[in-house]
């Protein structure tokens, strides 16, 4: 075989390899952009949001919705703790500038009782009076949110970490994809 024939056979291989690498780079860029700015995959670890979110569930969360919209009371928030390199999934109960307190298991916002209608009453009743203890009034700064897990007796949340700054809330809501029995959107 001559050198000329070898070069002719090599050219399509090089062209196809370069085309493949270009397509791979474009796909990786798209995955990066989608994963960083639009949606992020999540895995629920632990029972702090039970029964709203099940331990071991997989889904995606809305990053762009967090960047373009406001955080509202009772939103499900994805919180990133940089010092622990850990994500938490919690529910927003207190907004910037508000005073939050719990008395006899009832949420008070600026002294007014607020109903938490998202709770599974059958699950809450299994704890009797021990589901949610009292929390002395906490006044939030203009960039702080008070966030709690739905499974109050089994959640490390603002009662442990204190209020969360707005910039650590990286996404809100979740679309649970697996297990299929849990499939659906959880926003609040």
Secondary structure, DSSP 4 states (H G I P E B T S, - for coil): --HHHHHHHHHHHHHHHHHHHHHHHHHHHHHHHIIIIIEEEEE--SSTTTTTS-TT-EEEEEHHHHHHS---TT-EEEEEEGGGTEEEEEEEEE-TT-EEEEETTEEEETTEEE--TTS-HHHHHTTGGGSS--EEEEE--TTEEEEE-SSGGG--SHHHH-SEEGGGEEEEEEEEEESGGG-EEE--
